[in-house]
Amino acid sequence: MKVHKIGYRVYYEDTDAGGIVYHARYLAFAERARTEALRMSGTPVSMLQEETGLVFVVTKLTVEYLRPLRLDDWAEITTTIESVGSARCQLRQIVSCGDMHAATLTVELACIMQNSGRPARIPPRWRASLEALSSQT
């Protein structure tokens, strides 16, 4: 699997008073899409925490808003991994509605020890799952 796609309906709770998706909701849609991408590659994020005490945290995030999503739109989020390092990975997520490109997110995740917050190497099983989503493999 090189690309993961998932869709969400835009509900009233996702919008501002004008019926346009509130900017922070794009982050929530993207977080759900990242979680589902890992789940579909065979490694739910809850297992990383339970088995190793490690978690992924966002260390850098950029969002380019291109066109607004609106109430009742069907938004599709496409997730690919751009790079995987020893303790970090970078993802690209594209939010679209039909043929309309709404936003692009570039997200850097770091693997850390949950109890101390210190950086940790990405375990082999998780590396394989991330590489399965890699646009470079």
Backbone as CSV, one residue per row, in Angstrom:
resi,resn,N_x,N_y,N_z,CA_x,CA_y,CA_z,C_x,C_y,C_z
1,MET,0.852,-1.177,0.000,0.000,0.000,0.000,0.896,1.237,0.000
2,LYS,0.813,2.041,-1.037,1.627,3.254,-1.102,0.825,4.488,-0.730
3,VAL,-0.465,4.441,-0.926,-1.332,5.583,-0.646,-2.521,5.084,0.151
4,HIS,-2.900,5.842,1.151,-4.112,5.514,1.895,-5.112,6.638,1.678
5,LYS,-6.344,6.272,1.337,-7.403,7.263,1.142,-8.573,6.927,2.043
6,ILE,-9.148,7.974,2.628,-10.331,7.804,3.464,-11.176,9.066,3.341
7,GLY,-12.472,8.896,3.448,-13.354,10.041,3.305,-14.172,10.316,4.553
8,TYR,-14.550,11.585,4.701,-15.381,12.036,5.811,-16.399,13.043,5.299
9,ARG,-17.583,12.981,5.830,-18.607,13.978,5.543,-18.343,15.198,6.408
10,VAL,-18.556,16.389,5.862,-18.431,17.624,6.629,-19.773,17.895,7.302
11,TYR,-19.756,17.919,8.618,-20.967,18.164,9.403,-20.989,19.598,9.921
12,TYR,-22.135,20.003,10.401,-22.308,21.349,10.927,-21.243,21.670,11.977
13,GLU,-20.935,20.703,12.841,-19.946,20.925,13.907,-18.546,21.231,13.369
14,ASP,-18.296,20.921,12.085,-16.990,21.168,11.471,-16.866,22.571,10.888
15,THR,-17.970,23.315,10.858,-17.988,24.580,10.127,-18.079,25.797,11.049
16,ASP,-17.790,26.938,10.451,-17.978,28.203,11.158,-19.397,28.713,10.873
17,ALA,-19.698,29.910,11.285,-21.048,30.462,11.114,-21.440,30.608,9.644
18,GLY,-20.464,30.640,8.744,-20.756,30.791,7.322,-20.865,29.478,6.570
19,GLY,-20.785,28.343,7.283,-20.893,27.043,6.622,-19.606,26.571,5.973
20,ILE,-18.477,27.244,6.262,-17.171,26.859,5.727,-16.415,26.114,6.828
21,VAL,-15.697,25.060,6.438,-14.971,24.262,7.420,-13.964,25.142,8.154
22,TYR,-14.053,25.092,9.474,-13.146,25.815,10.366,-11.736,25.274,10.161
23,HIS,-10.739,26.151,10.117,-9.384,25.759,9.742,-8.812,24.620,10.590
24,ALA,-9.108,24.579,11.878,-8.551,23.545,12.754,-9.152,22.167,12.498
25,ARG,-10.315,22.102,11.884,-10.943,20.806,11.604,-10.136,20.010,10.572
26,TYR,-9.403,20.708,9.694,-8.550,20.008,8.741,-7.520,19.159,9.487
27,LEU,-7.047,19.681,10.621,-6.075,18.940,11.424,-6.703,17.676,12.006
28,ALA,-7.953,17.775,12.447,-8.654,16.613,12.990,-8.899,15.568,11.905
29,PHE,-9.324,16.014,10.720,-9.523,15.067,9.612,-8.203,14.364,9.285
30,ALA,-7.110,15.122,9.239,-5.804,14.556,8.905,-5.325,13.576,9.978
31,GLU,-5.558,13.895,11.251,-5.167,12.990,12.342,-5.897,11.662,12.218
32,ARG,-7.175,11.724,11.962,-7.946,10.478,11.781,-7.421,9.683,10.597
33,ALA,-7.121,10.372,9.515,-6.613,9.688,8.317,-5.274,9.017,8.592
34,ARG,-4.373,9.687,9.332,-3.076,9.074,9.677,-3.280,7.830,10.531
35,THR,-4.172,7.928,11.505,-4.451,6.789,12.379,-4.994,5.612,11.575
36,GLU,-5.920,5.875,10.666,-6.503,4.803,9.850,-5.489,4.234,8.867
37,ALA,-4.600,5.060,8.351,-3.564,4.568,7.436,-2.689,3.529,8.133
38,LEU,-2.272,3.817,9.366,-1.466,2.842,10.112,-2.275,1.595,10.461
39,ARG,-3.523,1.786,10.813,-4.387,0.639,11.121,-4.511,-0.269,9.897
40,MET,-4.714,0.310,8.722,-4.875,-0.479,7.498,-3.576,-1.174,7.090
41,SER,-2.436,-0.630,7.522,-1.166,-1.288,7.214,-0.847,-2.380,8.234
42,GLY,-1.756,-2.605,9.182,-1.616,-3.716,10.116,-1.063,-3.365,11.483
43,THR,-0.888,-2.081,11.787,-0.315,-1.693,13.068,-1.081,-0.523,13.686
44,PRO,-2.192,-0.797,14.378,-2.906,0.289,15.045,-2.001,1.024,16.031
45,VAL,-2.155,2.342,16.097,-1.272,3.130,16.959,-1.401,2.743,18.425
46,SER,-2.542,2.228,18.841,-2.691,1.802,20.239,-1.730,0.654,20.563
47,MET,-1.433,-0.183,19.575,-0.507,-1.299,19.802,0.915,-0.798,20.039
48,LEU,1.316,0.273,19.356,2.652,0.826,19.575,2.816,1.220,21.035
49,GLN,1.824,1.906,21.546,1.865,2.351,22.945,1.835,1.161,23.897
50,GLU,0.928,0.224,23.672,0.787,-0.935,24.570,2.016,-1.836,24.561
51,GLU,2.569,-2.106,23.381,3.680,-3.054,23.257,5.037,-2.463,23.623
52,THR,5.221,-1.162,23.394,6.562,-0.595,23.535,6.650,0.618,24.450
53,GLY,5.517,1.216,24.798,5.538,2.453,25.575,5.933,3.661,24.741
54,LEU,5.898,3.501,23.421,6.254,4.580,22.507,5.002,5.185,21.882
55,VAL,5.100,6.453,21.503,4.012,7.138,20.814,4.615,8.040,19.737
56,PHE,3.793,8.404,18.772,4.188,9.392,17.769,3.580,10.724,18.152
57,VAL,4.369,11.781,18.049,3.875,13.135,18.298,4.206,14.017,17.096
58,VAL,3.358,14.994,16.850,3.595,15.947,15.773,4.658,16.939,16.236
59,THR,5.729,17.076,15.448,6.776,18.040,15.780,6.795,19.222,14.814
60,LYS,6.219,19.036,13.649,6.156,20.121,12.676,4.940,19.886,11.789
61,LEU,4.258,20.976,11.466,3.057,20.869,10.652,2.902,22.133,9.826
62,THR,2.719,21.963,8.528,2.374,23.095,7.680,1.097,22.743,6.934
63,VAL,0.254,23.743,6.771,-1.002,23.558,6.049,-1.099,24.650,4.997
64,GLU,-1.373,24.234,3.784,-1.651,25.184,2.718,-3.130,25.029,2.372
65,TYR,-3.900,26.052,2.691,-5.330,26.044,2.398,-5.523,26.603,0.993
66,LEU,-6.177,25.839,0.136,-6.332,26.242,-1.262,-7.765,26.655,-1.603
67,ARG,-8.723,25.858,-1.199,-10.143,26.142,-1.427,-10.920,25.617,-0.227
68,PRO,-11.970,26.311,0.159,-12.688,25.880,1.364,-13.591,24.667,1.136
69,LEU,-13.619,23.801,2.140,-14.648,22.776,2.204,-15.867,23.411,2.847
70,ARG,-17.030,22.878,2.517,-18.270,23.452,3.027,-19.161,22.370,3.630
71,LEU,-20.141,22.825,4.364,-21.119,21.945,5.000,-21.650,20.921,4.002
72,ASP,-21.637,19.657,4.397,-22.157,18.506,3.661,-21.251,18.013,2.537
73,ASP,-20.074,18.630,2.339,-19.114,18.109,1.360,-18.621,16.739,1.803
74,TRP,-18.194,15.940,0.839,-17.502,14.688,1.127,-16.012,14.948,0.910
75,ALA,-15.251,14.984,1.987,-13.813,15.260,1.923,-13.055,13.943,1.899
76,GLU,-12.083,13.848,1.014,-11.230,12.664,0.955,-9.814,13.091,1.314
77,ILE,-9.178,12.335,2.215,-7.813,12.623,2.641,-6.916,11.500,2.136
78,THR,-5.907,11.888,1.366,-4.921,10.953,0.828,-3.637,11.127,1.629
79,THR,-3.146,10.035,2.187,-1.951,10.068,3.036,-0.840,9.241,2.407
80,THR,0.355,9.848,2.316,1.557,9.117,1.903,2.696,9.503,2.844
81,ILE,3.626,8.592,3.009,4.829,8.857,3.796,5.906,9.329,2.824
82,GLU,6.494,10.482,3.113,7.538,11.004,2.236,8.924,10.523,2.644
83,SER,9.152,10.371,3.955,10.456,9.884,4.403,10.317,9.263,5.784
84,VAL,11.205,8.296,6.047,11.257,7.634,7.352,12.703,7.647,7.820
85,GLY,12.939,8.289,8.956,14.273,8.301,9.549,14.325,7.348,10.723
86,SER,15.364,7.449,11.540,15.493,6.525,12.669,14.446,6.789,13.748
87,ALA,14.075,8.057,13.960,13.106,8.379,15.002,11.990,9.308,14.503
88,ARG,12.042,9.707,13.233,11.051,10.640,12.689,10.572,10.171,11.321
89,CYS,9.398,10.655,10.958,8.912,10.439,9.608,8.158,11.686,9.158
90,GLN,8.068,11.851,7.857,7.337,12.984,7.303,6.253,12.460,6.378
91,LEU,5.059,13.015,6.520,3.902,12.613,5.731,3.388,13.790,4.922
92,ARG,2.731,13.465,3.821,1.996,14.462,3.050,0.546,13.996,3.018
93,GLN,-0.352,14.922,3.304,-1.769,14.609,3.287,-2.483,15.638,2.421
94,ILE,-3.251,15.144,1.469,-3.992,16.006,0.564,-5.474,15.848,0.864
95,VAL,-6.129,16.973,1.092,-7.567,17.000,1.353,-8.233,17.473,0.070
96,SER,-9.177,16.677,-0.412,-9.870,17.041,-1.642,-11.362,16.785,-1.500
97,CYS,-12.094,17.375,-2.414,-13.537,17.176,-2.506,-13.841,17.047,-3.989
98,GLY,-14.082,15.809,-4.436,-14.218,15.581,-5.869,-12.907,15.928,-6.551
99,ASP,-12.969,16.778,-7.562,-11.767,17.205,-8.279,-11.107,18.421,-7.646
100,MET,-11.719,18.976,-6.608,-11.203,20.188,-5.972,-10.155,19.832,-4.918
101,HIS,-8.987,20.405,-5.045,-7.909,20.243,-4.072,-8.116,21.327,-3.007
102,ALA,-8.473,20.934,-1.789,-8.815,21.898,-0.733,-7.612,22.307,0.118
103,ALA,-6.746,21.362,0.464,-5.619,21.684,1.345,-4.538,20.613,1.222
104,THR,-3.309,21.027,1.534,-2.178,20.103,1.610,-1.521,20.290,2.962
105,LEU,-1.316,19.175,3.666,-0.645,19.202,4.956,0.661,18.430,4.842
106,THR,1.722,18.997,5.396,2.987,18.298,5.541,3.210,18.156,7.040
107,VAL,3.356,16.909,7.485,3.402,16.615,8.915,4.672,15.839,9.236
108,GLU,5.405,16.303,10.253,6.554,15.559,10.752,6.161,14.948,12.091
109,LEU,6.377,13.648,12.211,6.096,12.927,13.450,7.402,12.436,14.051
110,ALA,7.487,12.474,15.367,8.630,11.916,16.081,8.144,10.782,16.967
111,CYS,8.973,9.772,17.091,8.696,8.654,17.985,9.353,8.991,19.323
112,ILE,8.552,8.951,20.385,9.089,9.269,21.716,8.637,8.225,22.734
113,MET,9.367,8.167,23.846,8.955,7.333,24.976,7.850,8.090,25.708
114,GLN,6.727,7.429,25.871,5.568,8.098,26.463,5.850,8.603,27.874
115,ASN,6.546,7.824,28.671,6.746,8.195,30.078,7.733,9.344,30.270
116,SER,8.703,9.495,29.355,9.710,10.542,29.549,9.677,11.641,28.490
117,GLY,9.067,11.357,27.356,9.057,12.325,26.267,10.353,12.370,25.476
118,ARG,11.265,11.460,25.758,12.556,11.433,25.069,12.422,10.734,23.714
119,PRO,13.205,11.161,22.727,13.164,10.523,21.408,13.528,9.045,21.497
120,ALA,12.949,8.264,20.592,13.220,6.827,20.537,13.245,6.390,19.077
121,ARG,14.011,5.349,18.812,14.030,4.788,17.456,12.675,4.155,17.149
122,ILE,12.278,4.272,15.898,11.038,3.640,15.457,11.295,2.136,15.396
123,PRO,10.502,1.330,16.114,10.708,-0.121,16.106,10.546,-0.700,14.697
124,PRO,11.239,-1.811,14.404,11.211,-2.402,13.061,9.804,-2.656,12.510
125,ARG,8.925,-3.186,13.332,7.560,-3.470,12.867,6.861,-2.194,12.406
126,TRP,7.074,-1.119,13.141,6.424,0.155,12.807,7.090,0.787,11.602
127,ARG,8.410,0.635,11.496,9.129,1.131,10.323,8.578,0.462,9.061
128,ALA,8.365,-0.841,9.120,7.844,-1.570,7.965,6.452,-1.052,7.575
129,SER,5.622,-0.763,8.566,4.288,-0.227,8.273,4.370,1.156,7.642
130,LEU,5.261,1.983,8.159,5.439,3.318,7.581,5.990,3.220,6.159
131,GLU,6.947,2.347,5.968,7.525,2.186,4.633,6.512,1.635,3.642
132,ALA,5.533,0.865,4.126,4.468,0.367,3.250,3.624,1.521,2.684
133,LEU,3.597,2.628,3.397,2.874,3.813,2.937,3.772,4.811,2.227
134,SER,5.044,4.473,2.087,6.023,5.409,1.541,5.838,5.620,0.052
135,SER,5.912,6.878,-0.358,5.840,7.202,-1.784,7.162,6.909,-2.483
136,GLN,8.197,6.557,-1.700,9.524,6.324,-2.269,9.858,4.847,-2.413
137,THR,8.956,3.940,-2.019,9.268,2.515,-2.155,8.663,1.924,-3.399
